[in-house]
Amino acid sequence: MRKLVVIAIIALFPVQGLAWGLKGHVTINRLAAQSFPADMPAFTRTAAAIDEIATLGPEEDRLKGAGKSWDSDNDPGHYLDLGDDGTIDGVSLTALPDDMSDFAVALEAAHSTPWRTGYLPYSIMDGFEQLRQDFAYWRVDTYGAQHASDPALRARFAADGDLREILTIRDLGVWGHFVGDGSQPLHVTVHFNGWGNYPNPHSYTQEHIHSAFESEFVDRYVTTADVEAELNPTESPVPDHLLSQGEIATMTATYLEGTAAGVDPLYGLWAAGGFASGSRDAVVFTAKQLARGADELRNLSVLAWRDSLYTSIGYPSESVQQILDGKVPLTEALLGTV
């Protein structure tokens, strides 16, 4: 029944008007989930889970218009106004502060704020950390459901594990939207909708090209097969420690730098008429960007799963690894609800 509901929801979506377009976000999320390796938990690799992750790809755009407060707070989480010098109003992408609060302080020197420049890196980093914690709780739930001495507590862990699977798929699918936004060159540049009032030695267009590229062109010319052909094998290390904030920030910056490298080629293809005519060069360029999003979502999801072994859960917190090694008593406190 749940799978049928997901399919019905997909059928209701119009294929237009969303960042990367509905088609782009659904494609990124679906291809990422379909390529999860065998060491990912089985519940993330079912047909129903893949359908749900794909369906949730456009969710953060569907919620736009919820209200002035929601829109003002959340819309900047979809983009980053990265300058041609590699900084966000003087803050280097490769030396991002640890959190949004410190980012805001760093931007004060330029009389700017994260809500002006966008804060996409933090949307990606926050989602990674949340997914990692989802997986950590699921690991312990699964262990507790099998090893708790009290039958009632085993049932409590099992029930929490069922809930955690639902929450994990939901969190992964929604977070995939931001990872996908990070593969769209016009989401990581000050030249987000026409070149703007900046040095323009190539006389790039001042037209509003954002929607025409990410929605109209993708809908008309780019197929799932085009994107799938550009996917790379899984590249996710097997960590032996809990990844630090700095390590997560470095991965995020590397990903967004790679996307930003596509800004000039995109404008060059626009000038050559590639997006108007659906040229092969334009299709391949766009498919590569979408595939980068799918690759990154898959790789980061796998890394979140593998790294979840090294985090802590519950209140007071306990090491997941020590719990699974039988060194911590199995109590309801590990559920973090008492």
C-alpha positions as CSV (number, residue, x, y, z in Angstrom):
1,M,0.0,0.0,0.0
2,R,2.8,2.4,0.9
3,K,4.5,1.9,-2.5
4,L,1.2,2.6,-4.3
5,V,0.7,5.8,-2.4
6,V,4.2,7.0,-3.4
7,I,3.5,6.2,-7.1
8,A,0.2,8.0,-6.9
9,I,2.0,11.1,-5.5
10,I,4.6,11.0,-8.3
11,A,1.7,11.0,-10.9
12,L,0.3,14.2,-9.4
13,F,3.5,16.3,-9.9
14,P,3.6,18.7,-12.8
15,V,7.0,18.3,-14.6
16,Q,7.9,22.0,-14.4
17,G,8.7,24.9,-12.2
18,L,11.0,23.5,-9.5
19,A,14.8,23.8,-9.0
20,W,16.6,21.4,-11.4
21,G,13.0,20.8,-12.3
22,L,11.0,18.0,-10.9
23,K,12.6,15.7,-13.5
24,G,16.1,16.6,-12.4
25,H,15.6,16.2,-8.7
26,V,13.7,12.9,-9.0
27,T,16.4,11.6,-11.4
28,I,19.2,12.5,-9.0
29,N,17.6,10.9,-6.0
30,R,16.4,7.8,-7.9
31,L,19.8,7.1,-9.5
32,A,21.6,7.6,-6.2
33,A,19.3,5.2,-4.4
34,Q,19.4,2.6,-7.2
35,S,23.2,2.5,-7.0
36,F,23.5,2.0,-3.2
37,P,26.1,-0.8,-2.7
38,A,25.3,-4.0,-0.9
39,D,26.7,-2.9,2.5
40,M,24.0,-0.3,2.8
41,P,21.1,-1.5,5.1
42,A,18.6,-3.6,3.2
43,F,15.7,-1.2,4.1
44,T,17.3,1.6,2.0
45,R,17.6,-0.6,-1.1
46,T,14.0,-1.9,-1.5
47,A,11.9,-0.8,-4.5
48,A,9.5,1.0,-2.1
49,A,12.4,2.9,-0.5
50,I,13.9,3.9,-3.9
51,D,10.5,5.2,-5.0
52,E,10.1,7.2,-1.8
53,I,13.6,8.7,-2.0
54,A,13.0,9.7,-5.6
55,T,9.6,11.2,-4.8
56,L,11.0,13.3,-2.0
57,G,13.6,14.8,-4.3
58,P,11.5,17.9,-5.1
59,E,10.0,18.2,-1.6
60,E,11.9,21.3,-0.4
61,D,10.7,23.1,-3.5
62,R,7.2,21.9,-3.2
63,L,7.1,23.5,0.3
64,K,8.0,27.0,-1.0
65,G,5.2,29.4,-0.4
66,A,4.4,27.9,3.0
67,G,4.6,31.4,4.5
68,K,6.9,34.5,4.8
69,S,8.8,33.2,7.8
70,W,9.4,29.7,6.4
71,D,10.4,31.0,3.0
72,S,12.7,33.7,4.3
73,D,14.5,31.3,6.6
74,N,14.7,28.3,4.3
75,D,15.0,29.5,0.7
76,P,18.6,30.6,1.0
77,G,19.5,27.0,2.0
78,H,19.2,26.1,-1.7
79,Y,22.1,28.2,-3.1
80,L,25.4,29.9,-2.5
81,D,26.5,33.1,-4.1
82,L,30.1,32.2,-4.7
83,G,32.2,34.9,-6.3
84,D,34.7,34.5,-9.1
85,D,37.4,34.8,-6.4
86,G,36.2,31.6,-4.7
87,T,34.8,33.4,-1.7
88,I,31.4,34.2,-0.3
89,D,31.6,37.9,0.4
90,G,35.2,37.4,1.5
91,V,34.7,34.0,3.3
92,S,36.6,31.3,1.5
93,L,34.6,28.2,0.4
94,T,37.7,26.1,1.3
95,A,37.8,27.5,4.8
96,L,34.2,27.5,5.9
97,P,33.4,28.2,9.5
98,D,32.1,25.1,11.5
99,D,28.5,26.2,11.7
100,M,26.0,28.8,10.5
101,S,26.5,31.0,13.5
102,D,30.2,31.3,12.9
103,F,29.5,31.8,9.1
104,A,27.2,34.7,10.0
105,V,29.9,36.3,12.2
106,A,32.5,35.9,9.4
107,L,30.1,37.6,6.9
108,E,29.6,40.6,9.2
109,A,32.9,42.1,8.0
110,A,31.3,42.5,4.5
111,H,28.0,43.7,6.0
112,S,26.4,40.5,4.8
113,T,24.5,37.5,6.2
114,P,23.9,33.8,5.3
115,W,20.4,34.8,4.2
116,R,21.8,37.2,1.6
117,T,24.6,34.9,0.3
118,G,22.8,31.6,0.7
119,Y,24.0,28.8,2.9
120,L,23.8,25.7,0.8
121,P,27.0,24.1,2.2
122,Y,25.4,24.0,5.7
123,S,22.2,22.4,4.2
124,I,24.4,19.7,2.9
125,M,26.5,19.3,6.0
126,D,23.5,19.4,8.4
127,G,21.8,16.7,6.3
128,F,24.8,14.4,6.4
129,E,25.1,14.7,10.1
130,Q,21.4,14.0,10.6
131,L,21.5,10.9,8.3
132,R,24.5,9.6,10.1
133,Q,22.6,9.9,13.4
134,D,19.6,8.2,11.9
135,F,21.8,5.3,10.9
136,A,23.4,5.2,14.4
137,Y,20.0,4.8,16.1
138,W,19.0,2.2,13.7
139,R,22.1,0.2,14.4
140,V,21.4,0.2,18.1
141,D,17.7,-0.5,17.6
142,T,18.5,-3.6,15.5
143,Y,21.0,-4.8,18.1
144,G,18.7,-4.1,21.0
145,A,15.8,-5.9,19.4
146,Q,17.9,-9.0,19.2
147,H,20.0,-8.8,22.4
148,A,18.0,-7.0,25.2
149,S,17.3,-9.5,28.0
150,D,13.8,-8.1,28.7
151,P,11.2,-9.1,26.0
152,A,9.4,-5.8,26.5
153,L,12.6,-3.8,25.9
154,R,13.3,-6.0,22.9
155,A,9.9,-5.0,21.5
156,R,10.6,-1.3,22.3
157,F,13.8,-1.4,20.3
158,A,12.1,-3.2,17.5
159,A,9.3,-0.6,17.3
160,D,11.8,2.2,17.4
161,G,13.8,0.5,14.6
162,D,10.7,0.4,12.4
163,L,10.1,4.1,13.1
164,R,13.7,4.9,12.4
165,E,13.6,3.2,9.0
166,I,10.7,5.5,8.0
167,L,12.5,8.6,9.3
168,T,15.8,7.7,7.7
169,I,14.2,7.3,4.2
170,R,12.4,10.5,4.7
171,D,15.5,12.4,5.9
172,L,17.6,10.9,3.1
173,G,15.1,11.8,0.4
174,V,14.6,15.4,1.5
175,W,18.3,16.0,2.0
176,G,18.9,14.7,-1.5
177,H,17.2,17.9,-2.7
178,F,20.1,20.1,-1.3
179,V,22.8,17.7,-2.5
180,G,21.1,17.9,-5.9
181,D,21.0,21.7,-5.8
182,G,24.7,21.6,-5.2
183,S,25.3,20.0,-8.7
184,Q,23.5,22.8,-10.5
185,P,26.1,25.5,-11.5
186,L,23.7,28.3,-11.3
187,H,23.0,27.5,-7.6
188,V,26.7,28.1,-6.6
189,T,27.5,31.4,-8.2
190,V,26.8,35.1,-8.2
191,H,25.9,34.7,-11.9
192,F,22.8,32.7,-11.0
193,N,20.4,34.3,-13.5
194,G,22.3,36.2,-16.1
195,W,25.9,37.3,-15.6
196,G,25.0,40.4,-13.7
197,N,27.0,43.5,-12.8
198,Y,30.4,41.8,-12.8
199,P,33.4,41.9,-15.1
200,N,32.2,40.1,-18.3
201,P,35.1,39.7,-20.7
202,H,33.2,37.1,-22.8
203,S,30.0,39.2,-23.0
204,Y,27.9,36.5,-21.5
205,T,24.1,36.9,-21.5
206,Q,22.2,39.1,-19.0
207,E,19.0,37.1,-19.8
208,H,17.3,35.3,-17.0
209,I,18.5,31.8,-17.9
210,H,18.0,29.9,-14.6
211,S,14.7,28.3,-15.1
212,A,15.2,27.8,-18.8
213,F,18.3,25.8,-18.1
214,E,17.3,23.7,-15.1
215,S,13.7,23.0,-16.0
216,E,12.7,23.7,-19.6
217,F,15.9,22.3,-21.1
218,V,16.2,19.3,-18.9
219,D,12.5,18.4,-19.4
220,R,12.8,18.7,-23.1
221,Y,16.1,17.2,-24.0
222,V,17.8,15.3,-21.1
223,T,16.8,11.6,-20.5
224,T,17.4,9.4,-17.5
225,A,19.6,7.3,-19.7
226,D,21.7,10.3,-20.5
227,V,22.4,10.9,-16.8
228,E,22.9,7.2,-16.0
229,A,25.6,7.0,-18.6
230,E,27.6,9.6,-16.8
231,L,27.5,8.0,-13.3
232,N,30.7,6.9,-11.7
233,P,31.3,4.0,-9.4
234,T,30.8,4.5,-5.6
235,E,33.7,6.4,-4.1
236,S,33.2,6.3,-0.3
237,P,35.9,5.5,2.1
238,V,35.5,3.2,5.0
239,P,36.3,5.5,8.0
240,D,38.0,4.3,11.2
241,H,36.9,7.3,13.2
242,L,34.0,9.8,13.5
243,L,34.5,12.3,10.8
244,S,35.3,15.8,12.1
245,Q,33.4,18.9,11.1
246,G,36.4,20.0,9.2
247,E,36.5,16.8,7.2
248,I,32.8,17.1,6.3
249,A,33.3,20.8,5.3
250,T,36.2,19.9,3.1
251,M,34.2,17.2,1.2
252,T,31.4,19.7,0.8
253,A,33.6,22.4,-0.5
254,T,35.3,20.1,-3.0
255,Y,31.9,19.1,-4.3
256,L,30.7,22.7,-4.7
257,E,34.0,23.8,-6.2
258,G,33.6,21.2,-8.9
259,T,30.1,22.4,-9.6
260,A,31.2,26.0,-9.8
261,A,33.7,25.1,-12.4
262,G,30.7,24.5,-14.7
263,V,29.5,28.1,-14.6
264,D,31.7,29.4,-17.5
265,P,31.0,26.4,-19.7
266,L,27.3,26.7,-19.1
267,Y,27.3,30.4,-20.2
268,G,29.5,29.5,-23.2
269,L,27.0,26.8,-24.3
270,W,24.2,29.3,-23.8
271,A,26.0,31.8,-26.0
272,A,26.5,29.1,-28.7
273,G,22.8,28.3,-28.7
274,G,23.3,24.8,-27.3
275,F,20.5,25.0,-24.9
276,A,18.0,26.5,-27.4
277,S,18.8,23.8,-30.0
278,G,19.3,20.8,-27.6
279,S,22.8,20.3,-28.9
280,R,24.6,17.1,-27.9
281,D,27.3,19.1,-26.1
282,A,24.6,20.8,-24.0
283,V,22.9,17.5,-23.2
284,V,26.1,15.9,-22.2
285,F,27.1,18.9,-20.1
286,T,23.8,18.9,-18.2
287,A,23.7,15.1,-17.8
288,K,27.2,15.3,-16.2
289,Q,26.0,17.8,-13.7
290,L,22.9,15.7,-12.8
291,A,25.1,12.6,-12.5
292,R,27.5,14.5,-10.2
293,G,24.5,15.1,-7.9
294,A,23.5,11.5,-7.9
295,D,27.1,10.4,-7.4
296,E,27.5,12.8,-4.4
297,L,24.2,11.8,-2.8
298,R,25.1,8.1,-3.1
299,N,28.6,8.6,-1.9
300,L,27.7,10.8,1.1
301,S,24.8,8.4,2.1
302,V,27.1,5.5,2.1
303,L,29.7,7.4,4.1
304,A,27.0,8.5,6.6
305,W,26.1,4.8,7.1
306,R,29.7,3.7,7.5
307,D,30.6,6.6,9.8
308,S,27.5,6.0,12.0
309,L,29.4,3.2,13.8
310,Y,31.6,5.9,15.4
311,T,29.1,8.3,16.7
312,S,27.1,8.2,20.0
313,I,23.4,8.0,20.7
314,G,21.0,8.2,23.7
315,Y,20.9,10.4,26.7
316,P,23.3,10.3,28.3
317,S,25.1,9.5,25.1
318,E,26.9,6.2,24.6
319,S,29.3,5.1,21.9
320,V,27.5,3.1,19.2
321,Q,30.6,0.9,18.7
322,Q,30.7,0.0,22.4
323,I,27.0,-0.7,22.5
324,L,27.3,-3.1,19.6
325,D,30.4,-4.7,21.3
326,G,28.2,-5.5,24.3
327,K,30.1,-3.1,26.6
328,V,27.1,-0.9,27.4
329,P,23.9,-2.2,29.2
330,L,20.9,-2.2,26.9
331,T,18.4,0.2,28.6
332,E,15.6,2.4,27.4
333,A,17.9,5.4,27.9
334,L,19.7,4.4,24.7
335,L,16.6,5.4,22.7
336,G,17.1,9.0,23.8
337,T,13.5,9.3,24.8
338,V,13.8,9.3,28.6
